[in-house]
Amino acid sequence: MPWNARMQDTMTAGMTDTDLPRGGDFASEIARLETQFDIIRYMRRVTQLFGFKVFLICSIPAIEVERLAATTVISNMPAELLNKYDSLSMLRFSTGVRRLRETTTPFQVMLEDWENEGGKPASAADYIAMLRENGIFQANYFPVHDAEGGRGAVILMGPEMDLPMTAAMELQMIAIHVYNRLAEIGSVWKNTNTALSEREIQCLSWTAAGKTSAEIAGILGLSEHTVNHYLNHVTKKLDAVNRTQAVVKAMKKGYIS
């Protein structure tokens, strides 16, 4: 999550070059992604490949914005983490977000640094504890922009690590291509203020394939009650009258194919 930021002058050993995906092919692979769900799956793979746990892609929040969810485009962050962040209004205490407003250079944030800085409400301790429980001790920010100049960021979060310069450069290029691909398929915030979670998109995709809630529950390893919760929630998000209309709207917006 956005924390107080500490710029890393150098990113050194951790992974070796042989551990990293090679550049060159990712641009064409990203260009072939057709829906927002395709991009979520791609980002999940990249996140794991580089040793992170969570990704979040967002537009850079304006000063008056109080909820990170309002600017989030896609993410696999656990819903309880994002909800807790917004319920505590942590965005106003984020110098990570402030740095995104000031720089186009990638930077790194350590949870310990942010925890030790003052100015936060006492309730921030609960959120910090949740981050630790989810294995998030570090965030790497990659500022990006689209062809029309809209600014955003790809944020990768996970355990503490030293990210080699080669990996940081490759992730920056991936971030740029992914962000622009989101714009090309019409999934950006400029065209819709609706941000769907990965689970919501999965449930919609299987609904579009003709699966019942019970069948989707079996496929995703969830309870039928949980599937119905996701589908009801996403139906409201898309301002649809029922699940069928929600599927149609999701297709038009590029969330599913």
N, C-alpha and C positions, 0 to 999 in steps of 0.2 A: 504494500500500500504506500501511498505517498507519505513519506516521512521527511524529516529534516535532512537535507542533502549534503553529502561530502564528496567533493570532486576527487576522483582518483587520477593522479598525475600519470601513473603507469599501471597497466594491467598485465601482470606477469604470470608465471607458471601456475598450473593447476591441471588443466587438460593439456594433452600433447596434440600436435598437429594431426597425428594419425587418428586421434579420437574424434576429430571434427568433420562435419560434412563439407564437401568441397564446393566452392562457389562455381558459377557458370550455369548450372542446371536449374537452380532455384528460381531464377527469373521466369523461365519458360514454364516451370511447374506452377508457379503462382498465377501466371497468366491464364492457365487452363482451369483454374478454380471457378466454378460457375455460380455458387451460392454462398451465403454467409455461413451456412453449416459446413460447407467444404473448407472454408477458411478457418473455422473453429477447429476442425479435425487436423488441418495442417499445422496450426499454431500449437495444438496439444503435442504434436510430434516434435516440433522444433523445441518447445519448452523442455520436454523430457530429454531430448538429445543433448542439450547444453547443460543439463544438470539442475534446471530450475523445477519448481513445482506448479507455479501459477502464472498465467499471463493476463494482462488487461490492456485493451486498446481503447483509448478515449480521445475526445477532443480536449483541448486545453481549456479548463473551466474559466469563465469570465469571473471578475472580482465579485460580482453580485451572486454568483451561483453558490448554493450551500450544500448541494447533494452531488456526490461523485456519480451516483447512479444516473443522474440526468445527462451526463456527458459520456457515459460508457457506451461503446459501440458493441464490442464483444469481449467476453471474458469467461474463463473457467473457474473463477474465484468462487469458493463456497458462498452461497447466498447469505448465510448467517454472518460472514465476515463483512460483506459489503453493507448489509443492513445495519450492523453494529456501528460501522464507520460513520454512516450517515445519521444514525440516531443520536450519536454523540457529537455531531457537527464537527468532525475531525478535519474536514477540508480547510476550515479557516486557520488551523494550526500547522498546515503542511507547507514547509519551506521547499519540499520537493516540487509541489505544484508551482510555488513562487519561482523556483529556478526554471521550470519549464516555460514560464512567461518571459524569462530573461535570456535564455541561452538556446542555441541549436546544437550544442555539443553534448554527446552522451555523458551521463554521470551515474555515480553509484551511491546508494544510501544504505547505511547500516542501522538496524533496529536499535542497537545499543547506544549509538550516538543520539538518536532521537529521544530515546527513553531518558537519557541523562540531561537533556536540555529542559529548561523551565518554560513556564508560560502555558502549559496544558492543564486542563481540568483534572481533578483527581480520578474521575471516571475513565480517563485514558488508560489507567492501569489494567482495567478489565479487557480493553481492546488489545493491549500489548500481550496480555496473557493468552488471548485467543490466537494471536499471530504465532506465538511460540508453540502452542498446541498443534498448530497446523504446519509446523516446520518452516516458518517464514522468518528469516533473520536478516535478509538482505534484499534490496530491490535495485535493479539496473534499469535506468530510464533511457529510451532512445527517441529523441524528438524527431518528428516527421512533419511533412506537409503534403497536401495534394496538389494537383495541377492548377487549381484555382487559388492556391495560397492558403487554404484552410489549414490551421496548425493543430497537431495532435501529438500523441506519444504512444509508443509501445512499451509497456512496463513488464519486466520479467522478475518474478519473486521466488525465493527459495532459501536454501541453506547458505551459510557464509562460504564464499569461494573466491579465489583469485582468477579472474577471467583474462585469458591471454589476449593480447592486442589483436591477433588474427581472428579470434572468436568474436571480439567486440566489433571489429570492422565488418565481419560477415553478418552478424546480427543486425547491425545498422542498415546494411543493404537489404536484408530480408524485411526489416521493419518498413522501409520506404516502399518496397514493392507491394507488401501486404496492404499497407494503408491506402495506396493508390488503387489497388484492386478493389478494395471495399468501396471506394468512391465510384469506380467504373461500373460495379454491379448494382449501384443505387442503394447501398446499405448504410450510407453515412447519415449522420445526425442532421445534415442540412435538409435532407428529404424526409426525415422522420425523427421524432423525438422518442420513438419506442426502441428500447434495448431489450432484446430477448435473451434469456439465459440459455446455456447449452442444453439443459434438460428440457426446457420448454420447446426448443427447436426439434429435439429428438422426438418428443411426444407428438408434435405437429407432423413431423415427417412420417412417422408410423401411422398416424391417423389418415394422412393423405394416401398412404398405401393400403388403406382399408382395414387396418387392425383395430380391434376393440380395446377398451381400456385394460381388460384382463390380459389380452394377448401382449399388449405393450408392456405391462407390468412384468410378464414373464421374460420378455426380450431384454428389458433394461435392468432386471433384478430389483425391481421396486414393488411396493404394495400397490394394489389397485386404487386404494384411497389416495396415495401419493400421486399417481398418474392423473387421477381426476382433478386433484388440486392444481397440478401444473397446467392442465388443459383449461380449467376454468379461469385460472389466473391469466394465462396468455390470451384467452378469448376477450377478457376485459381490457388487457393492454392494447389489443388491436382494435378495440371498439367494435367488436363483432357481436351479432345477436346469438350466434351459436358456433359450434366447432367447425361446421362445414364452411361457414363464412370466414372464420378465422384462418382456415387452411387456404382459402382463395386469396385473402388479403396477404397472408404470409408469402404466397407464391408471387404476387404482384410486386411485393417489396424486396424480393430476392432472398428471403430467409431460407426458403426450401425450393426444390425444383419439382 
